[in-house]
Amino acid sequence: MIGIDRSLAPFVELGVHTFADVSLDPDGVGPAQRVRQLVEEIALADEVGLDVFGVGEHHRRDYAASAPAMLLAAAAERTSRIRLTSAVTVLSSDDPVRVFQQFATLDLLSGGRAEIMAGRGSFTESFPLFGYDLADYDDLFAEKLDLLLAIRESERVTWSGRLRAPIDDQPVYPRPVQDPLPVWVAVGGNPQSVVRAGLLGLPLALAIIGGEPARFAPLVDLYRRAAAQAGHDVPAIGINIHGFVADTSQRAADVYYPAHSEVMNRIGRERGWGPTDRRAFDAQTALEGAYAVGDPDRLVEKLLYHHELFGHQRTMIQLAIGTVPHADVLRAIELLGTEVAPKVRAEVARRAPATTAS
């Protein structure tokens, strides 16, 4: 059996992702205000030295991000260094040709900073919206990912599948600055998706939004094993988490909890989850819990703990869940860039030469 190398990789990237949540209250933050806030948040993340900013795709009233590439394109004109990614593109219900064209254009606008984070989607509204059958949920993703990678590989494409019309020696333009344009596979807890990413040799973005992060370590091992068995050098690994940082841990929890719990309970009612409360939330902010919430030192401790578990290269934190006040999100971004990221990078660099495990 192929062994698993759990050596700690250099942890060099810290970023933020969002779904551009809007208020369901008519007097709250609406889509017009929220998308402008979002561009401001991305510009600040670039200014303070964060590495990546992601915008997710949703087709619901409570989110303003049904077209992430457009929002990221606006941010490209306000930034110079930060990488710009979807988080995620619901590839199953989109067309790979248009996805590639949009993100290739973003890559041109940004001077080579675009990425695609492709996933099957945790919400299903886009499937009936674009005329797809949920019975084909996984097959759609597998087939369209295959086409997306074919387009990435060559500007002239010949391809056929079962669920999408074939392409016969057709060119796809524009071509991006980056060759190849980075494509990550985003997964929750599905082992099949993890194995698929490993076999394809694609970077993995693992979402951890509940439960103990340690329980996800076997999925990362499975990914590494699949990549090794397919003959690939293990690609990059990222984790996407919920979290918030403020000047004090009490302030971070008090700001983040009301909006976070409102969203989680609202979605929970749709999906049949039990309700959450402050006690359950606080338990998840402990070192072994899912949420990275606290002052900068507490965030550093949490991110280093995650790195010990996964040996990954990227962490993206979803700060603005629900109606977290914009000013507090900006302060959180500032703290992440100026206090958290430098300490995490320095400590991982210090540990890396002497820390290996078999």
FIBALUM-975926 format. One record per residue: residue in one letter; x, y, z of N, C-alpha, C in turn. Coordinates in steps of 0.2 Angstrom, whole numbers, always signed. Last residue first. Layout:
BEGIN
> residu; n.u; n.v; n.w; ca.u; ca.v; ca.w; c.u; c.v; c.w
> A; X; Y; Z; X; Y; Z; X; Y; Z $
...
//
This chain:
BEGIN
> residu; n.u; n.v; n.w; ca.u; ca.v; ca.w; c.u; c.v; c.w
> S; +28; +50; +48; +27; +45; +43; +20; +42; +44 $
> A; +33; +67; +49; +30; +61; +52; +28; +56; +46 $
> T; +43; +81; +54; +40; +77; +49; +37; +71; +53 $
> T; +50; +96; +58; +44; +92; +59; +41; +88; +53 $
> A; +61; +104; +55; +62; +98; +60; +56; +94; +61 $
> P; +57; +113; +45; +63; +109; +44; +63; +103; +49 $
> A; +45; +119; +51; +45; +115; +45; +51; +110; +44 $
> R; +45; +129; +61; +43; +122; +62; +45; +117; +57 $
> R; +47; +141; +54; +51; +139; +60; +51; +132; +61 $
> A; +36; +142; +45; +43; +142; +43; +48; +139; +48 $
> V; +26; +143; +55; +26; +137; +51; +33; +136; +48 $
> E; +29; +155; +60; +29; +149; +65; +30; +143; +60 $
> A; +27; +164; +49; +34; +163; +53; +34; +157; +57 $
> R; +14; +162; +46; +19; +160; +41; +26; +159; +45 $
> V; +8; +167; +58; +7; +160; +56; +12; +158; +51 $
> K; +12; +180; +58; +14; +175; +64; +13; +168; +62 $
> P; +6; +185; +46; +13; +185; +47; +16; +180; +53 $
> A; -8; +183; +49; -4; +180; +43; +3; +180; +44 $
> V; -12; +191; +60; -12; +184; +60; -8; +181; +55 $
> E; -8; +205; +57; -6; +201; +63; -6; +194; +63 $
> T; -12; +209; +44; -6; +213; +48; -4; +209; +54 $
> G; -23; +201; +40; -17; +203; +36; -11; +205; +39 $
> L; -32; +200; +50; -29; +194; +47; -23; +196; +43 $
> L; -34; +214; +53; -31; +210; +58; -28; +203; +55 $
> E; -41; +217; +41; -35; +221; +43; -31; +217; +48 $
> I; -52; +209; +42; -48; +208; +37; -41; +211; +38 $
> A; -58; +215; +54; -56; +208; +54; -51; +206; +48 $
> R; -61; +227; +49; -57; +227; +54; -54; +220; +55 $
> L; -71; +224; +39; -65; +227; +37; -60; +227; +43 $
> V; -81; +218; +48; -77; +214; +43; -71; +217; +40 $
> D; -85; +230; +55; -81; +224; +58; -78; +219; +54 $
> A; -91; +237; +44; -85; +240; +48; -81; +234; +52 $
> H; -101; +228; +41; -96; +229; +37; -90; +232; +40 $
> P; -108; +217; +53; -107; +224; +51; -101; +224; +46 $
> V; -115; +202; +46; -110; +205; +50; -108; +212; +48 $
> T; -127; +195; +41; -127; +203; +41; -121; +205; +46 $
> G; -121; +180; +35; -126; +184; +37; -124; +192; +37 $
> I; -104; +181; +37; -109; +176; +36; -115; +180; +39 $
> A; -89; +185; +33; -96; +189; +33; -101; +184; +31 $
> L; -79; +176; +33; -80; +181; +39; -87; +184; +39 $
> Q; -72; +162; +30; -78; +165; +28; -80; +170; +34 $
> I; -55; +159; +26; -60; +160; +31; -66; +164; +29 $
> M; -44; +148; +19; -49; +153; +18; -54; +154; +23 $
> T; -28; +142; +19; -34; +143; +23; -38; +149; +20 $
> R; -16; +132; +11; -20; +137; +10; -26; +137; +15 $
> Q; -8; +120; +12; -5; +126; +9; -9; +132; +10 $
> H; -8; +108; +26; -10; +111; +20; -7; +117; +18 $
> G; -7; +98; +36; -1; +100; +32; -3; +103; +25 $
> F; -17; +94; +44; -18; +93; +37; -12; +94; +33 $
> L; -14; +96; +58; -19; +91; +56; -18; +89; +49 $
> E; -6; +107; +58; -3; +101; +61; -8; +95; +59 $
> H; -15; +116; +53; -9; +115; +49; -6; +108; +52 $
> H; -24; +118; +64; -26; +115; +58; -20; +113; +53 $
> Y; -15; +124; +73; -18; +117; +75; -20; +114; +68 $
> L; -13; +136; +66; -7; +131; +67; -10; +124; +69 $
> L; -26; +141; +68; -23; +140; +61; -17; +135; +61 $
> K; -27; +143; +82; -31; +138; +78; -28; +136; +71 $
> E; -16; +152; +85; -16; +145; +88; -21; +140; +84 $
> V; -21; +163; +77; -15; +160; +75; -14; +153; +78 $
> L; -33; +166; +84; -33; +163; +77; -27; +160; +75 $
> R; -27; +170; +96; -31; +164; +96; -32; +161; +89 $
> D; -21; +182; +92; -17; +176; +95; -21; +169; +95 $
> P; -32; +190; +88; -27; +187; +83; -23; +181; +86 $
> D; -47; +183; +96; -42; +188; +94; -36; +186; +90 $
> G; -59; +173; +87; -56; +175; +93; -51; +181; +91 $
> V; -63; +158; +79; -66; +164; +81; -62; +167; +87 $
> A; -65; +146; +69; -59; +150; +71; -61; +157; +73 $
> Y; -75; +132; +72; -75; +139; +70; -68; +142; +73 $
> A; -74; +118; +75; -74; +120; +68; -73; +127; +67 $
> G; -63; +113; +89; -70; +115; +86; -69; +117; +79 $
> E; -52; +113; +96; -53; +107; +92; -60; +108; +88 $
> L; -52; +125; +103; -46; +123; +98; -48; +118; +94 $
> A; -69; +132; +102; -63; +129; +106; -58; +127; +101 $
> T; -79; +136; +95; -74; +140; +94; -68; +138; +98 $
> Q; -89; +127; +98; -86; +126; +91; -80; +131; +91 $
> A; -94; +132; +110; -90; +125; +110; -86; +124; +103 $
> D; -101; +143; +106; -94; +144; +109; -90; +137; +110 $
> F; -112; +137; +99; -107; +141; +95; -100; +141; +99 $
> A; -118; +131; +110; -115; +127; +105; -110; +130; +101 $
> R; -121; +143; +117; -117; +138; +120; -114; +133; +115 $
> R; -130; +149; +108; -123; +152; +110; -119; +147; +113 $
> D; -137; +137; +97; -137; +142; +102; -130; +144; +103 $
> T; -146; +129; +83; -140; +130; +87; -141; +136; +92 $
> P; -158; +116; +79; -156; +123; +80; -149; +124; +84 $
> G; -155; +102; +68; -157; +105; +74; -155; +112; +75 $
> W; -160; +102; +50; -155; +102; +56; -158; +104; +62 $
> G; -168; +103; +39; -170; +98; +45; -164; +97; +50 $
> R; -166; +112; +30; -163; +105; +29; -164; +100; +34 $
> E; -172; +123; +34; -174; +121; +27; -171; +114; +26 $
> R; -167; +125; +46; -174; +124; +46; -176; +121; +39 $
> G; -154; +128; +43; -155; +122; +46; -163; +120; +46 $
> I; -155; +141; +38; -153; +135; +33; -155; +129; +36 $
> R; -158; +147; +50; -162; +148; +44; -161; +142; +39 $
> N; -147; +144; +58; -153; +141; +60; -158; +142; +54 $
> M; -137; +150; +51; -136; +143; +52; -143; +140; +54 $
> V; -141; +164; +51; -140; +160; +45; -140; +153; +46 $
> E; -141; +166; +65; -147; +167; +61; -147; +163; +55 $
> S; -127; +163; +68; -133; +159; +71; -139; +160; +67 $
> H; -121; +174; +62; -119; +167; +60; -125; +162; +62 $
> A; -126; +185; +68; -127; +184; +61; -126; +177; +59 $
> P; -122; +183; +82; -129; +184; +80; -131; +183; +73 $
> Y; -107; +180; +82; -113; +175; +83; -120; +176; +81 $
> Y; -99; +190; +79; -100; +185; +74; -106; +181; +75 $
> V; -99; +199; +90; -100; +202; +83; -103; +196; +79 $
> D; -95; +190; +100; -101; +194; +101; -103; +197; +94 $
> A; -83; +185; +96; -89; +180; +97; -95; +184; +97 $
> A; -75; +197; +96; -76; +193; +90; -82; +188; +90 $
> R; -76; +201; +109; -78; +205; +104; -80; +201; +97 $
> Q; -69; +191; +115; -76; +192; +117; -79; +196; +112 $
> S; -56; +192; +110; -60; +186; +108; -67; +187; +110 $
> T; -52; +208; +103; -53; +204; +108; -57; +198; +106 $
> D; -52; +213; +90; -46; +215; +94; -46; +211; +101 $
> A; -56; +199; +80; -57; +205; +82; -52; +207; +87 $
> V; -61; +187; +67; -56; +190; +72; -58; +197; +73 $
> F; -69; +172; +63; -69; +179; +63; -64; +181; +68 $
> G; -76; +158; +52; -72; +161; +57; -72; +169; +57 $
> H; -77; +143; +43; -80; +149; +46; -76; +152; +52 $
> I; -66; +138; +30; -69; +137; +37; -73; +144; +38 $
> N; -57; +128; +19; -62; +133; +19; -66; +133; +26 $
> I; -41; +123; +15; -47; +122; +19; -51; +128; +19 $
> G; -31; +115; +2; -34; +121; +6; -40; +119; +10 $
> I; -17; +108; -6; -23; +107; -1; -25; +114; +2 $
> A; -9; +105; -21; -10; +109; -16; -17; +107; -12 $
> P; -5; +88; -26; -6; +95; -27; -8; +99; -21 $
> V; +8; +77; -26; +2; +79; -22; +1; +86; -23 $
> D; +12; +71; -42; +14; +74; -36; +8; +77; -32 $
> H; +3; +56; -48; +4; +64; -47; +8; +66; -41 $
> G; +0; +43; -49; +6; +45; -51; +7; +53; -51 $
> A; -11; +38; -43; -12; +40; -50; -6; +43; -53 $
> Q; -7; +36; -30; -8; +30; -34; -9; +32; -42 $
> A; -6; +50; -26; +0; +46; -27; -1; +40; -31 $
> A; -20; +53; -26; -15; +57; -31; -9; +53; -32 $
> A; -24; +44; -16; -27; +44; -23; -22; +47; -28 $
> R; -17; +49; -5; -16; +42; -7; -19; +41; -15 $
> R; -22; +62; -4; -15; +61; -5; -14; +54; -8 $
> Y; -36; +58; -1; -34; +63; -7; -27; +62; -8 $
> L; -34; +52; +11; -37; +48; +6; -35; +52; -1 $
> D; -30; +62; +19; -25; +56; +18; -28; +52; +12 $
> V; -41; +70; +19; -35; +73; +16; -30; +67; +15 $
> L; -50; +61; +26; -51; +63; +19; -45; +66; +16 $
> P; -44; +60; +39; -44; +55; +34; -45; +56; +27 $
> A; -47; +74; +44; -40; +72; +42; -40; +66; +37 $
> F; -59; +76; +48; -58; +77; +41; -51; +75; +39 $
> R; -59; +76; +62; -62; +70; +58; -61; +71; +51 $
> A; -52; +87; +66; -48; +81; +66; -52; +76; +62 $
> P; -63; +97; +66; -58; +97; +60; -54; +90; +60 $
> E; -78; +92; +72; -71; +93; +74; -67; +92; +67 $
> G; -92; +101; +66; -89; +95; +68; -82; +97; +69 $
> G; -93; +112; +51; -96; +109; +57; -92; +103; +59 $
> I; -87; +116; +40; -91; +121; +43; -95; +118; +49 $
> I; -75; +114; +29; -76; +112; +36; -80; +117; +40 $
> A; -71; +110; +13; -75; +114; +17; -76; +111; +24 $
> L; -56; +109; +4; -60; +105; +9; -64; +110; +13 $
> A; -50; +109; -11; -52; +114; -6; -57; +110; -2 $
> L; -36; +102; -20; -42; +101; -16; -43; +107; -11 $
> P; -29; +102; -36; -29; +105; -30; -36; +104; -26 $
> L; -28; +87; -46; -31; +94; -45; -30; +96; -38 $
> G; -26; +74; -51; -21; +78; -49; -22; +86; -49 $
> L; -36; +65; -53; -35; +70; -58; -29; +75; -57 $
> L; -36; +59; -41; -34; +55; -47; -33; +60; -53 $
> G; -40; +69; -32; -33; +66; -31; -31; +62; -38 $
> A; -53; +71; -36; -48; +77; -36; -41; +74; -36 $
> R; -59; +59; -33; -59; +61; -40; -53; +67; -40 $
> V; -57; +58; -19; -53; +53; -23; -53; +56; -30 $
> V; -67; +68; -15; -60; +68; -13; -55; +64; -18 $
> S; -78; +63; -20; -76; +69; -23; -69; +70; -21 $
> Q; -80; +51; -12; -79; +51; -19; -76; +57; -23 $
> P; -81; +57; +1; -75; +53; -1; -74; +52; -9 $
> N; -87; +72; +5; -89; +66; +1; -82; +63; -1 $
> G; -89; +83; +13; -86; +77; +16; -87; +71; +12 $
> G; -85; +94; +1; -87; +94; +8; -84; +88; +12 $
> V; -74; +102; -10; -78; +96; -8; -80; +98; -1 $
> A; -68; +108; -25; -71; +110; -19; -75; +104; -17 $
> V; -54; +108; -35; -60; +105; -34; -62; +106; -26 $
> W; -47; +121; -45; -47; +118; -38; -54; +114; -38 $
> V; -37; +127; -58; -44; +124; -56; -43; +120; -50 $
> P; -28; +140; -65; -29; +135; -59; -36; +133; -59 $
> L; -23; +138; -82; -28; +142; -77; -29; +137; -71 $
> P; -7; +132; -85; -14; +132; -86; -17; +136; -80 $
> D; -5; +148; -89; -6; +141; -92; -3; +136; -88 $
> Q; -12; +164; -87; -9; +158; -84; -10; +152; -88 $
> V; -19; +172; -96; -12; +173; -95; -9; +167; -92 $
> P; -31; +162; -106; -28; +166; -100; -21; +167; -100 $
> R; -39; +165; -122; -34; +161; -117; -32; +165; -112 $
> P; -56; +169; -124; -49; +171; -124; -45; +165; -120 $
> Y; -60; +155; -134; -56; +161; -133; -60; +165; -128 $
> V; -59; +139; -141; -62; +143; -136; -57; +148; -134 $
> P; -63; +131; -157; -59; +135; -153; -62; +138; -147 $
> Q; -69; +114; -160; -70; +121; -159; -65; +125; -155 $
> D; -70; +100; -163; -64; +104; -165; -66; +112; -166 $
> D; -85; +99; -158; -81; +96; -163; -76; +101; -166 $
> I; -93; +94; -144; -90; +100; -147; -85; +96; -152 $
> P; -110; +89; -139; -103; +88; -140; -100; +94; -144 $
> A; -120; +94; -125; -119; +93; -132; -112; +93; -134 $
> R; -121; +84; -110; -120; +91; -113; -118; +90; -121 $
> L; -123; +72; -106; -127; +77; -103; -126; +84; -106 $
> R; -113; +63; -111; -120; +61; -111; -125; +67; -110 $
> G; -100; +70; -122; -102; +67; -116; -110; +65; -117 $
> S; -85; +74; -131; -92; +72; -131; -94; +69; -124 $
> W; -74; +85; -140; -76; +82; -134; -83; +80; -135 $
> T; -61; +95; -145; -66; +90; -147; -68; +86; -141 $
> V; -55; +112; -146; -58; +106; -142; -62; +102; -146 $
> R; -42; +122; -145; -46; +119; -150; -49; +112; -146 $
> E; -34; +125; -135; -38; +130; -137; -43; +128; -142 $
> S; -32; +114; -121; -31; +115; -128; -36; +121; -130 $
> E; -34; +113; -107; -28; +110; -110; -27; +112; -117 $
> R; -46; +119; -104; -40; +122; -101; -34; +119; -105 $
> I; -54; +110; -111; -54; +117; -113; -47; +120; -111 $
> A; -53; +99; -102; -51; +99; -110; -50; +105; -113 $
> L; -58; +104; -91; -51; +102; -91; -48; +102; -98 $
> L; -71; +105; -94; -67; +111; -92; -60; +110; -93 $
> L; -75; +92; -97; -74; +97; -102; -70; +103; -100 $
> D; -73; +87; -84; -69; +84; -89; -69; +89; -95 $
> L; -83; +94; -77; -76; +95; -75; -72; +92; -81 $
> K; -94; +89; -83; -92; +96; -85; -85; +97; -83 $
> E; -94; +76; -78; -94; +77; -86; -92; +84; -87 $
> A; -95; +78; -64; -90; +74; -67; -89; +75; -75 $
> F; -107; +85; -63; -101; +88; -61; -95; +84; -65 $
> L; -117; +76; -69; -116; +82; -72; -109; +85; -70 $
> D; -116; +65; -59; -114; +64; -66; -113; +71; -70 $
> D; -122; +71; -48; -114; +69; -48; -112; +68; -55 $
> Y; -135; +74; -53; -131; +79; -48; -124; +77; -49 $
> D; -146; +69; -59; -139; +69; -63; -134; +73; -59 $
> A; -157; +72; -52; -155; +65; -52; -148; +64; -56 $
> L; -159; +85; -55; -155; +84; -49; -153; +76; -48 $
> D; -158; +91; -71; -161; +86; -66; -157; +85; -61 $
> Y; -158; +108; -76; -155; +102; -75; -159; +98; -70 $
> G; -162; +122; -79; -165; +116; -83; -161; +110; -82 $
> F; -158; +132; -71; -155; +131; -78; -157; +125; -82 $
> L; -166; +131; -60; -166; +137; -63; -163; +137; -70 $
> P; -164; +118; -56; -170; +119; -59; -170; +126; -63 $
> F; -150; +121; -51; -152; +115; -56; -159; +116; -59 $
> S; -149; +131; -42; -147; +132; -49; -149; +127; -54 $
> E; -153; +126; -29; -158; +131; -33; -156; +132; -40 $
> T; -146; +118; -21; -148; +115; -27; -153; +120; -31 $
> F; -131; +120; -12; -138; +122; -13; -140; +119; -20 $
> S; -118; +115; -13; -122; +113; -7; -129; +115; -8 $
> G; -110; +110; -28; -115; +114; -25; -118; +111; -19 $
> R; -99; +104; -34; -106; +102; -36; -111; +106; -33 $
> G; -86; +116; -39; -89; +111; -35; -96; +109; -37 $
> A; -70; +124; -42; -76; +120; -45; -79; +115; -40 $
> M; -63; +138; -43; -64; +133; -38; -71; +130; -39 $
> I; -52; +146; -53; -58; +143; -53; -58; +137; -47 $
> E; -43; +161; -52; -43; +154; -51; -50; +152; -51 $
> A; -32; +174; -58; -38; +171; -57; -38; +164; -56 $
> R; -21; +182; -61; -22; +181; -53; -29; +177; -52 $
> G; -16; +189; -72; -14; +182; -70; -15; +180; -63 $
> G; -20; +202; -73; -13; +200; -74; -11; +194; -72 $
> S; -34; +204; -73; -30; +204; -66; -23; +203; -67 $
> L; -38; +202; -85; -39; +209; -82; -35; +210; -76 $
> L; -35; +189; -88; -32; +194; -92; -33; +201; -88 $
> D; -43; +183; -78; -36; +182; -78; -32; +187; -82 $
> L; -56; +186; -83; -54; +189; -77; -46; +188; -76 $
> T; -55; +178; -95; -56; +186; -95; -53; +189; -89 $
> A; -55; +166; -89; -49; +168; -93; -49; +175; -94 $
> F; -67; +166; -83; -61; +166; -79; -55; +168; -82 $
> Q; -76; +166; -94; -76; +171; -89; -70; +172; -85 $
> Q; -71; +155; -101; -71; +161; -104; -71; +167; -99 $
> F; -75; +144; -92; -68; +146; -94; -67; +153; -97 $
> V; -89; +146; -92; -85; +147; -86; -77; +148; -87 $
> R; -92; +143; -105; -93; +150; -102; -89; +151; -96 $
> V; -88; +130; -105; -86; +135; -110; -86; +142; -107 $
> P; -96; +124; -95; -89; +124; -94; -86; +129; -99 $
> D; -111; +131; -89; -108; +128; -95; -100; +129; -94 $
> D; -118; +124; -73; -116; +130; -78; -113; +126; -84 $
> S; -121; +115; -64; -127; +118; -68; -125; +124; -72 $
> S; -109; +110; -60; -114; +105; -62; -120; +109; -66 $
> L; -101; +121; -55; -100; +118; -62; -106; +114; -65 $
> V; -103; +133; -46; -107; +127; -46; -107; +124; -54 $
> T; -88; +139; -40; -92; +139; -46; -96; +132; -46 $
> V; -89; +143; -22; -86; +140; -28; -90; +142; -34 $
> A; -78; +153; -26; -78; +149; -20; -85; +147; -18 $
> S; -66; +160; -38; -73; +158; -36; -73; +153; -30 $
> T; -53; +171; -34; -56; +164; -35; -63; +164; -34 $
> L; -38; +180; -35; -46; +180; -36; -49; +174; -38 $
> R; -24; +185; -26; -27; +180; -31; -35; +180; -30 $
> I; -17; +201; -25; -21; +196; -22; -24; +191; -27 $
> R; -11; +212; -32; -7; +206; -30; -12; +200; -28 $
> S; -19; +223; -35; -13; +222; -39; -10; +215; -38 $
> T; -36; +230; -36; -31; +226; -33; -25; +225; -38 $
> R; -46; +235; -43; -45; +239; -37; -39; +235; -33 $
> E; -49; +227; -54; -47; +234; -55; -45; +238; -49 $
> A; -53; +216; -48; -47; +216; -51; -44; +223; -53 $
> A; -66; +219; -43; -61; +219; -38; -54; +219; -42 $
> A; -73; +217; -55; -73; +223; -52; -67; +224; -47 $
> A; -70; +203; -56; -68; +207; -61; -68; +215; -59 $
> L; -78; +198; -45; -70; +198; -45; -67; +202; -50 $
> L; -91; +200; -50; -88; +204; -44; -81; +204; -44 $
> M; -90; +192; -61; -91; +199; -62; -89; +203; -56 $
> A; -89; +179; -56; -83; +182; -60; -84; +190; -61 $
> P; -101; +177; -48; -94; +178; -45; -89; +182; -49 $
> A; -116; +179; -49; -111; +180; -54; -104; +181; -51 $
> S; -123; +179; -37; -125; +174; -43; -120; +174; -48 $
> A; -122; +185; -24; -116; +183; -28; -118; +177; -33 $
> A; -130; +190; -14; -129; +194; -20; -124; +192; -25 $
> Y; -142; +180; -5; -135; +181; -7; -135; +185; -13 $
> D; -155; +178; -2; -151; +180; +4; -143; +181; +2 $
> R; -161; +173; -13; -163; +180; -11; -158; +183; -6 $
> R; -150; +163; -23; -155; +164; -18; -156; +172; -16 $
> H; -139; +156; -29; -145; +159; -33; -151; +160; -28 $
> H; -121; +158; -27; -128; +156; -25; -133; +159; -29 $
> E; -104; +156; -27; -110; +156; -31; -116; +154; -28 $
> G; -92; +165; -18; -96; +159; -19; -101; +161; -24 $
> V; -76; +172; -20; -83; +174; -20; -87; +167; -22 $
> G; -60; +174; -11; -65; +170; -15; -72; +172; -14 $
> F; -44; +180; -11; -51; +181; -10; -55; +177; -14 $
> V; -27; +178; -5; -33; +176; -10; -39; +178; -7 $
> D; -18; +183; +4; -16; +180; -2; -21; +179; -7 $
> L; -16; +199; +12; -19; +193; +11; -17; +190; +4 $
> G; -10; +212; +13; -6; +207; +12; -9; +200; +12 $
> V; -18; +224; +14; -15; +221; +20; -11; +215; +19 $
> E; -23; +226; +1; -18; +231; +4; -14; +228; +10 $
> D; -31; +215; -1; -25; +215; -5; -20; +220; -2 $
> A; -41; +218; +8; -37; +212; +9; -31; +212; +5 $
> L; -46; +230; +2; -42; +230; +9; -38; +224; +10 $
> A; -52; +225; -9; -46; +230; -10; -42; +230; -4 $
> I; -62; +217; -3; -56; +213; -7; -50; +218; -8 $
> E; -70; +227; +3; -66; +221; +7; -61; +218; +3 $
> E; -74; +234; -9; -70; +237; -4; -66; +232; +1 $
> V; -82; +224; -14; -76; +226; -18; -71; +230; -13 $
> L; -92; +223; -4; -88; +217; -6; -81; +219; -10 $
> Q; -98; +235; -5; -95; +233; +1; -90; +228; +0 $
> R; -105; +233; -17; -100; +238; -16; -95; +237; -10 $
> V; -113; +223; -14; -108; +222; -19; -103; +227; -19 $
> R; -122; +229; -4; -117; +224; -2; -112; +222; -7 $
> Q; -129; +239; -10; -124; +241; -5; -119; +235; -4 $
> A; -137; +231; -19; -132; +236; -22; -127; +238; -17 $
> P; -143; +221; -10; -138; +219; -15; -134; +225; -17 $
> G; -145; +229; +7; -147; +226; +0; -142; +224; -4 $
> V; -145; +229; +24; -141; +229; +18; -143; +225; +12 $
> G; -162; +233; +29; -155; +231; +30; -151; +232; +24 $
> D; -176; +235; +27; -172; +241; +29; -164; +239; +30 $
> P; -181; +223; +23; -180; +228; +18; -176; +234; +20 $
> D; -171; +209; +28; -175; +214; +31; -175; +220; +25 $
> L; -162; +200; +23; -169; +199; +21; -174; +204; +24 $
> S; -146; +206; +18; -151; +206; +23; -158; +204; +20 $
> V; -134; +196; +10; -138; +202; +10; -144; +201; +16 $
> D; -118; +189; +7; -124; +189; +11; -128; +196; +11 $
> A; -107; +185; -1; -110; +192; -2; -117; +192; +1 $
> F; -101; +174; +2; -106; +173; -3; -110; +179; -4 $
> T; -82; +173; +3; -89; +176; +5; -94; +174; +0 $
> H; -66; +171; +10; -71; +170; +5; -78; +172; +8 $
> V; -49; +175; +12; -56; +176; +14; -60; +174; +9 $
> G; -33; +168; +16; -37; +172; +13; -44; +172; +16 $
> L; -16; +163; +16; -21; +165; +20; -26; +170; +16 $
> E; -2; +153; +12; -8; +157; +9; -14; +157; +14 $
> V; +8; +145; +16; +10; +152; +14; +4; +156; +12 $
> F; +15; +133; +24; +9; +136; +24; +9; +143; +22 $
> P; +24; +120; +18; +24; +127; +19; +17; +130; +19 $
> A; +18; +104; +25; +20; +108; +19; +20; +116; +22 $
> L; +23; +92; +36; +20; +99; +36; +23; +103; +30 $
> S; +21; +76; +31; +25; +81; +32; +22; +88; +32 $
> R; +14; +64; +28; +10; +69; +32; +15; +75; +34 $
> D; +12; +54; +15; +17; +58; +18; +13; +64; +21 $
> I; +7; +37; +16; +5; +44; +16; +10; +49; +19 $
> G; +11; +23; +5; +11; +27; +12; +9; +34; +11 $
> I; +2; +11; -4; +6; +17; -4; +6; +21; +2 $
> M; +4; -6; +0; +0; +0; +0; +4; +6; +0 $
//
